[in-house]
Amino acid sequence: MRKVTSKKAPPRGFYCTACGGESPRWFGQCPVCSSWNTLVESPAAAAPPGEAPRASSRKRWVEGSGRPRPLRDVALESAARWPVGIGELDRVLGGGVVPGSLILVGGDPGIGKSTLMLQLSRALASKGKKVLYVAGEESAPQVRLRAARLGAIPESLYLLCETEVETVLEEARQLAPDAVIVDSIQTATIASASGAPGAVTQVRESALAYLDLAKGAGVPVFLVGHVTKDGAVAGPRVLEHMVDAVLYLEGERYHDVRVLRAAKNRFGSTDELGVFTMAEDGLREVDDASRAFLGEMKPRPGAITVGVVEGARPLLVEVQALVTSASFAQPQRVTNGFDAKRIALLLAVLEKKVGVRVSHGDVFTNVAGGLSLDEPGADLGVLLAVASAREDRVPLEGLVAFGEVGLAGELRRVRQPAARVREAARLGFKAALVPEAQAQECRGLGLEILSAADARSALAQGLGPRRATQAAHAATETEQ
């Protein structure tokens, strides 16, 4: 008797709309990123049994590009990069735009992503490049109105208001642009993928189509992406792995300073930092970034100037701290611009190794100007600011401090200490408090060098005496 086999339906997968993680079945909580109710079902691309597989909708831009060939036979481009002409953007990109690169630009809503991309389009078009600006969120009059605020519009800048990727690719074939800007990838739709615009499959397949355009035609493509409330680019995480560079435009919405960082860059460093200010005519480059982040240089309790290095650029920023009596049973630790876990570590060192009691009070820390600091060299500045606020001690006039703080309270080395001291001397500071191991290389650069081996010694040298009222209050606390 002939055995009858039933045709099984093609397998269906589930994808997380928050992180892009795949799962063979539905879960209430994503097993990858632990987000709740984010798994959505998407049909597999494979054809049902007995049927011919569907033809791929992705088209190869260069004939023979899929054939293997010796690596040594691949010709190198004579001009590896295109300088954009926007110095801060060129710095973050590593010197300019690499032809054939796919670049993702993310940032909070209203931070200036579209403005920066339109300025990039104008800059490239002004150099004779043919640029195609694809607007998926705005109408043509809206883009034209925004472009008019930025200045004259070059003739080689073209606008296409379209969300269908197939239409964009066909227009790109006919126009043959030198660069393409897509604003934004969350609005792109492609017929070969299921789901609504912004869904995982739509974003992923649309990005793959633009990847083929970038690599096949040698055209740099910029994709604008939205950012979730967690600070990551919305859509699948695989999107960040597909692109050559991921740029984030950061800053406080109600501050005029904007910071451009590279979270990934296959053609340059990820340590560089671009600084802009938001004005009526778009984003303006900041030549003197340290002055943009510094406030008043008058010494006051709870405010310390810290020397940091972002990429090859030394910066001086003001670290502020406030320590008050606890309002609730559990003391609060509120920070803006620092890692909260790093702050908790530094507060533990301050109380255990230095003897400054902060465990029973609310501690608030902030980086003035909206900059986020990840470098360990800012540890000493945070420690000084909190101790200054807690004990009401005024820092030395014209002092800048930097150094990494270890768990034993020791001060550890930081990179490029001389560059930090030179920057402080240029801005008129008088003294620098540095780790003892690096004091010798910081001398002779125009500042008085104060060195310390540990945090206790640093506080003794960097802070003045307690005020009379605060000293009396501290004595009362000790008696109690």
C-alpha positions as CSV (number, residue, x, y, z in Angstrom):
1,M,0.0,0.0,0.0
2,R,1.4,3.4,-1.0
3,K,2.2,5.7,1.9
4,V,0.6,9.1,1.7
5,T,2.7,11.9,3.0
6,S,1.0,15.2,3.8
7,K,2.4,18.5,2.7
8,K,3.4,20.5,5.7
9,A,3.0,24.3,5.7
10,P,6.2,26.3,5.6
11,P,7.6,27.0,9.0
12,R,6.8,30.4,10.5
13,G,9.1,32.3,12.7
14,F,8.6,34.9,15.4
15,Y,10.6,38.1,15.6
16,C,11.1,40.7,18.4
17,T,10.1,44.2,17.3
18,A,12.5,45.6,19.9
19,C,15.7,43.7,19.3
20,G,15.1,41.6,16.2
21,G,15.7,38.3,18.0
22,E,14.2,35.2,16.3
23,S,12.2,32.5,18.1
24,P,10.6,29.3,16.7
25,R,7.5,29.9,18.8
26,W,5.7,32.8,20.5
27,F,6.6,33.9,24.0
28,G,5.1,36.7,26.1
29,Q,8.6,37.8,26.9
30,C,11.4,38.0,24.3
31,P,14.1,35.4,25.2
32,V,16.8,37.7,23.9
33,C,16.1,41.2,25.3
34,S,13.4,40.3,27.9
35,S,10.9,42.8,26.4
36,W,7.2,42.0,26.9
37,N,4.7,41.4,24.1
38,T,7.1,42.3,21.3
39,L,7.2,39.0,19.4
40,V,5.3,39.1,16.1
41,E,4.7,36.3,13.6
42,S,6.3,36.5,10.1
43,P,6.0,33.8,7.4
44,A,9.2,32.1,6.3
45,A,10.6,33.0,2.9
46,A,10.9,29.4,1.8
47,A,8.3,28.2,-0.8
48,P,5.8,25.4,0.1
49,P,6.9,21.8,-0.7
50,G,6.4,20.9,-4.4
51,E,6.4,24.5,-5.6
52,A,9.3,26.3,-7.2
53,P,11.1,28.8,-5.0
54,R,10.1,32.4,-5.4
55,A,12.6,34.6,-7.2
56,S,14.4,37.1,-5.1
57,S,13.3,40.7,-5.5
58,R,16.8,41.9,-4.8
59,K,18.7,42.8,-8.0
60,R,22.4,42.8,-8.5
61,W,23.7,46.2,-9.5
62,V,27.0,45.1,-10.9
63,E,27.2,42.1,-13.3
64,G,29.5,39.4,-12.0
65,S,29.7,40.9,-8.5
66,G,28.7,37.5,-7.1
67,R,31.5,35.6,-8.8
68,P,34.7,34.7,-6.8
69,R,37.9,36.4,-7.9
70,P,41.4,36.7,-6.5
71,L,41.6,39.3,-3.8
72,R,44.8,40.8,-5.2
73,D,43.0,41.5,-8.5
74,V,40.6,43.8,-6.8
75,A,41.5,47.4,-7.7
76,L,41.8,50.0,-5.0
77,E,40.0,53.2,-5.5
78,S,42.3,56.2,-6.0
79,A,40.1,58.5,-3.9
80,A,39.2,56.5,-0.8
81,R,37.1,59.2,0.9
82,W,35.0,62.3,0.0
83,P,35.6,65.1,2.5
84,V,32.1,66.4,3.2
85,G,33.2,70.0,4.1
86,I,31.5,69.8,7.5
87,G,34.6,69.5,9.7
88,E,32.9,67.9,12.8
89,L,31.1,65.3,10.6
90,D,34.3,64.5,8.7
91,R,36.1,64.0,12.1
92,V,33.5,61.4,13.2
93,L,33.5,59.6,9.9
94,G,37.3,59.3,10.0
95,G,38.1,61.9,7.3
96,G,35.1,61.8,5.0
97,V,32.5,59.6,3.3
98,V,33.8,56.3,1.9
99,P,32.1,55.4,-1.5
100,G,29.9,52.3,-1.2
101,S,29.4,52.6,2.5
102,L,26.0,52.2,4.3
103,I,25.7,54.5,7.3
104,L,23.0,54.6,9.9
105,V,22.3,57.9,11.7
106,G,20.2,57.7,14.9
107,G,19.0,60.1,17.5
108,D,16.0,61.2,19.6
109,P,13.0,62.8,17.9
110,G,13.6,66.5,17.2
111,I,17.4,66.3,18.0
112,G,18.4,67.4,14.4
113,K,18.9,64.2,12.4
114,S,17.0,65.4,9.3
115,T,18.7,68.8,9.5
116,L,22.1,67.3,9.6
117,M,21.4,65.0,6.7
118,L,20.0,67.9,4.6
119,Q,23.2,69.9,5.4
120,L,25.2,66.9,4.4
121,S,23.2,66.7,1.1
122,R,23.9,70.4,0.4
123,A,27.6,70.1,1.2
124,L,28.1,67.2,-1.2
125,A,26.0,68.8,-3.9
126,S,28.0,72.0,-3.6
127,K,31.1,69.9,-4.5
128,G,29.5,68.8,-7.7
129,K,28.1,65.5,-6.4
130,K,24.7,64.4,-7.5
131,V,22.7,63.7,-4.4
132,L,19.3,62.0,-4.0
133,Y,17.4,62.9,-0.8
134,V,14.5,60.4,-0.2
135,A,11.9,61.8,2.2
136,G,9.5,59.3,3.6
137,E,8.1,61.4,6.5
138,E,7.8,64.9,4.9
139,S,6.2,66.3,1.8
140,A,8.2,68.1,-0.8
141,P,7.1,71.6,0.4
142,Q,8.1,70.8,3.9
143,V,11.5,69.7,2.9
144,R,11.9,72.7,0.6
145,L,10.9,75.1,3.5
146,R,13.5,73.5,5.8
147,A,16.2,73.6,3.1
148,A,15.5,77.3,2.5
149,R,16.5,78.0,6.1
150,L,19.9,76.4,5.5
151,G,20.9,78.5,2.6
152,A,21.2,78.3,-1.2
153,I,20.1,75.0,-2.7
154,P,22.5,73.5,-5.3
155,E,21.2,72.3,-8.6
156,S,22.5,68.8,-8.2
157,L,20.4,68.1,-5.1
158,Y,17.4,66.0,-6.0
159,L,14.3,65.3,-3.8
160,L,12.1,62.2,-4.0
161,C,9.2,61.8,-1.6
162,E,8.6,58.0,-1.6
163,T,8.4,55.1,0.8
164,E,8.4,52.1,-1.6
165,V,12.0,50.8,-1.9
166,E,11.4,49.4,-5.4
167,T,10.4,52.8,-6.7
168,V,13.4,54.5,-5.0
169,L,15.8,51.9,-6.5
170,E,14.4,52.4,-10.0
171,E,14.7,56.1,-9.8
172,A,18.2,55.7,-8.5
173,R,19.1,53.6,-11.6
174,Q,17.8,56.3,-13.9
175,L,19.3,59.2,-12.0
176,A,22.7,57.5,-11.1
177,P,23.3,59.7,-8.0
178,D,26.7,59.9,-6.2
179,A,25.0,59.7,-2.8
180,V,21.6,58.7,-1.4
181,I,20.0,59.8,1.9
182,V,16.9,57.9,3.1
183,D,14.9,59.7,5.8
184,S,13.9,57.4,7.4
185,I,14.3,53.6,7.2
186,Q,11.3,53.1,9.5
187,T,9.0,54.4,6.8
188,A,10.4,52.3,4.0
189,T,8.3,49.4,2.6
190,I,9.3,46.6,0.2
191,A,6.9,44.2,-1.5
192,S,8.9,41.1,-0.8
193,A,8.5,41.5,3.0
194,S,5.4,41.2,5.1
195,G,4.2,43.5,7.9
196,A,3.5,47.2,8.3
197,P,6.2,49.9,7.8
198,G,8.6,49.8,10.7
199,A,8.1,46.1,11.3
200,V,11.2,43.9,11.7
201,T,11.0,42.2,8.3
202,Q,10.2,45.5,6.5
203,V,13.2,47.3,8.1
204,R,15.6,44.4,7.5
205,E,14.6,43.7,3.9
206,S,14.6,47.4,3.0
207,A,18.1,47.9,4.5
208,L,19.3,44.9,2.5
209,A,18.0,46.5,-0.7
210,Y,19.9,49.7,0.1
211,L,22.9,47.6,1.0
212,D,22.9,46.2,-2.5
213,L,22.7,49.7,-3.9
214,A,25.6,50.9,-1.8
215,K,28.0,48.0,-2.4
216,G,27.0,47.3,-6.0
217,A,26.9,50.8,-7.4
218,G,29.6,52.2,-5.1
219,V,27.1,54.9,-3.8
220,P,27.3,55.9,-0.1
221,V,23.8,55.5,1.4
222,F,22.8,57.2,4.7
223,L,19.8,55.8,6.6
224,V,18.1,57.8,9.3
225,G,16.8,55.7,12.1
226,H,14.5,56.4,15.1
227,V,15.7,55.7,18.6
228,T,13.7,53.8,21.2
229,K,13.3,55.0,24.8
230,D,16.2,52.8,25.8
231,G,18.5,54.8,23.5
232,A,19.0,52.1,20.8
233,V,18.1,52.4,17.1
234,A,14.6,51.1,16.6
235,G,14.1,48.0,14.6
236,P,16.2,44.8,14.5
237,R,19.7,44.8,16.0
238,V,20.8,43.1,12.9
239,L,20.4,46.4,11.1
240,E,23.4,47.8,13.1
241,H,25.4,44.7,12.0
242,M,24.6,45.3,8.4
243,V,25.8,48.9,8.1
244,D,29.4,50.1,8.0
245,A,28.9,52.9,10.5
246,V,26.4,53.8,13.2
247,L,26.3,57.5,14.2
248,Y,24.3,58.9,17.1
249,L,23.3,62.5,17.5
250,E,22.9,63.3,21.2
251,G,22.1,66.2,23.4
252,E,19.4,67.7,25.6
253,R,16.4,68.9,23.6
254,Y,16.3,72.2,25.4
255,H,20.1,72.8,25.1
256,D,21.7,74.1,21.9
257,V,24.7,71.8,22.0
258,R,24.6,68.6,19.9
259,V,27.2,65.8,20.1
260,L,27.7,63.4,17.2
261,R,29.3,60.0,18.2
262,A,30.2,56.9,16.2
263,A,29.1,53.7,17.9
264,K,30.5,51.7,15.0
265,N,32.8,52.7,12.2
266,R,34.5,50.2,9.9
267,F,36.5,52.9,8.2
268,G,37.6,54.9,11.3
269,S,37.8,55.3,15.0
270,T,34.7,55.1,17.3
271,D,36.3,57.5,19.8
272,E,35.9,60.7,17.9
273,L,33.4,63.3,18.9
274,G,31.7,66.0,16.8
275,V,30.2,69.1,18.5
276,F,27.5,71.3,17.0
277,T,25.2,74.0,18.2
278,M,21.6,74.2,17.0
279,A,20.8,77.6,15.4
280,E,18.0,79.0,13.1
281,D,20.0,78.2,10.0
282,G,20.8,74.6,11.1
283,L,23.6,72.9,12.9
284,R,26.8,75.0,13.3
285,E,30.2,73.5,14.0
286,V,31.8,74.4,17.3
287,D,35.5,75.3,17.0
288,D,36.2,75.6,20.7
289,A,34.2,72.7,22.2
290,S,35.6,73.1,25.7
291,R,34.1,76.6,26.0
292,A,30.7,75.2,24.9
293,F,30.6,72.8,27.9
294,L,32.2,75.0,30.5
295,G,30.1,77.3,32.7
296,E,31.4,80.0,35.0
297,M,35.0,79.5,36.1
298,K,34.3,81.0,39.5
299,P,35.0,78.3,42.2
300,R,31.9,77.2,44.1
301,P,31.1,74.1,46.2
302,G,29.9,71.1,44.2
303,A,31.4,72.2,40.8
304,I,34.7,70.8,39.4
305,T,36.2,71.2,36.0
306,V,37.3,67.9,34.6
307,G,39.7,67.2,31.7
308,V,38.6,64.3,29.4
309,V,39.7,63.1,26.0
310,E,37.3,62.1,23.3
311,G,39.2,60.5,20.4
312,A,42.0,62.8,19.7
313,R,40.2,65.8,21.2
314,P,40.8,67.0,24.8
315,L,37.8,68.6,26.4
316,L,37.1,70.4,29.6
317,V,33.7,69.9,31.1
318,E,32.1,71.0,34.4
319,V,30.9,68.3,36.7
320,Q,28.3,69.3,39.3
321,A,27.1,67.5,42.4
322,L,24.5,68.2,45.1
323,V,24.2,66.3,48.4
324,T,21.1,66.8,50.6
325,S,19.3,65.1,53.4
326,A,17.4,62.0,52.3
327,S,13.8,62.7,51.5
328,F,12.7,59.0,51.7
329,A,13.8,56.0,53.6
330,Q,15.9,54.9,50.7
331,P,18.5,57.6,49.6
332,Q,18.3,58.6,46.0
333,R,21.1,58.4,43.5
334,V,20.2,60.6,40.5
335,T,22.8,61.1,37.7
336,N,22.7,62.9,34.3
337,G,25.6,62.2,32.0
338,F,27.3,59.4,34.0
339,D,26.8,55.7,34.4
340,A,24.7,55.1,37.5
341,K,26.7,52.0,38.5
342,R,29.9,53.9,38.2
343,I,28.5,56.6,40.5
344,A,27.5,54.0,43.1
345,L,31.1,52.6,43.0
346,L,32.6,56.0,43.5
347,L,30.3,56.9,46.4
348,A,31.3,53.7,48.1
349,V,35.0,54.5,47.7
350,L,34.4,58.0,49.0
351,E,32.7,56.8,52.2
352,K,34.9,53.7,52.8
353,K,38.4,54.9,51.8
354,V,38.1,58.7,52.3
355,G,35.7,59.0,55.2
356,V,33.2,61.3,53.6
357,R,29.7,60.1,54.7
358,V,27.2,60.1,51.8
359,S,25.2,56.9,52.5
360,H,22.4,58.6,54.4
361,G,21.8,61.5,51.9
362,D,20.5,62.0,48.4
363,V,23.2,62.5,45.8
364,F,22.6,64.2,42.5
365,T,25.3,64.5,39.8
366,N,25.3,66.2,36.5
367,V,27.5,67.0,33.5
368,A,26.8,70.6,32.4
369,G,26.0,71.1,28.8
370,G,24.3,67.8,28.2
371,L,27.4,65.7,27.5
372,S,27.6,62.1,28.5
373,L,31.0,60.9,30.0
374,D,32.1,57.3,29.7
375,E,35.8,57.8,30.3
376,P,37.2,56.6,33.6
377,G,39.4,59.8,33.7
378,A,36.4,61.7,35.0
379,D,36.3,59.7,38.2
380,L,38.4,62.1,40.3
381,G,36.3,65.0,39.2
382,V,33.1,63.3,40.3
383,L,34.7,62.4,43.7
384,L,35.8,65.9,44.3
385,A,32.5,67.4,43.3
386,V,30.5,65.1,45.7
387,A,32.9,65.7,48.5
388,S,32.9,69.4,47.9
389,A,29.1,69.5,48.0
390,R,28.8,67.3,51.0
391,E,31.3,69.2,53.2
392,D,30.7,72.6,51.6
393,R,34.3,73.0,50.7
394,V,35.2,75.4,47.8
395,P,37.7,73.9,45.2
396,L,40.9,75.7,44.5
397,E,40.6,78.6,42.1
398,G,41.4,77.7,38.5
399,L,41.7,74.0,39.2
400,V,41.2,71.2,36.7
401,A,41.3,67.5,37.8
402,F,41.4,64.1,36.1
403,G,42.3,60.5,37.1
404,E,40.7,57.1,37.4
405,V,39.8,56.0,40.9
406,G,40.3,52.3,41.9
407,L,38.4,50.3,44.5
408,A,41.2,50.8,47.0
409,G,41.0,54.6,46.6
410,E,44.1,54.8,44.5
411,L,44.5,57.1,41.5
412,R,45.3,55.3,38.3
413,R,46.8,56.5,35.0
414,V,44.7,58.0,32.2
415,R,45.5,58.4,28.5
416,Q,47.0,61.6,27.1
417,P,47.4,63.6,30.3
418,A,49.6,66.2,28.7
419,A,46.9,67.0,26.1
420,R,44.4,67.7,29.0
421,V,46.9,70.0,30.7
422,R,47.6,71.9,27.5
423,E,43.9,72.4,26.9
424,A,43.5,73.7,30.5
425,A,46.4,76.1,30.1
426,R,45.0,77.4,26.8
427,L,41.7,78.3,28.6
428,G,43.4,80.1,31.5
429,F,43.3,77.6,34.3
430,K,46.0,77.8,37.0
431,A,46.5,74.3,38.4
432,A,45.9,70.6,37.5
433,L,45.3,67.8,40.0
434,V,46.7,64.6,38.3
435,P,47.6,61.0,39.3
436,E,51.1,60.9,41.0
437,A,52.3,58.4,38.4
438,Q,51.8,60.9,35.6
439,A,52.9,64.1,37.3
440,Q,56.3,64.3,35.6
441,E,54.9,64.2,32.1
442,C,52.5,67.0,32.9
443,R,55.1,69.5,34.3
444,G,56.4,72.4,32.2
445,L,53.1,72.8,30.3
446,G,52.0,76.1,31.8
447,L,50.1,74.9,34.9
448,E,51.0,74.2,38.5
449,I,50.9,70.4,38.9
450,L,49.4,68.9,42.0
451,S,49.8,65.2,42.2
452,A,48.1,62.7,44.5
453,A,48.5,58.9,44.9
454,D,45.0,58.3,46.3
455,A,41.6,59.9,46.7
456,R,42.2,61.1,50.3
457,S,45.3,63.0,49.3
458,A,43.5,64.4,46.2
459,L,40.7,65.9,48.3
460,A,43.2,67.4,50.8
461,Q,45.0,69.2,48.0
462,G,42.1,70.1,45.6
463,L,39.5,71.4,48.2
464,G,39.8,74.3,50.6
465,P,38.8,74.2,54.2
466,R,35.3,73.6,55.4
467,R,33.1,76.7,56.0
468,A,32.3,77.5,59.6
469,T,28.6,76.6,59.4
470,Q,29.2,73.3,57.7
471,A,32.0,72.4,60.1
472,A,29.6,73.0,63.1
473,H,26.9,70.9,61.4
474,A,29.3,68.1,60.7
475,A,30.4,68.1,64.4
476,T,26.7,67.9,65.4
477,E,26.2,64.9,63.2
478,T,29.3,63.2,64.7
479,E,28.0,63.6,68.2
480,Q,24.6,62.2,67.3
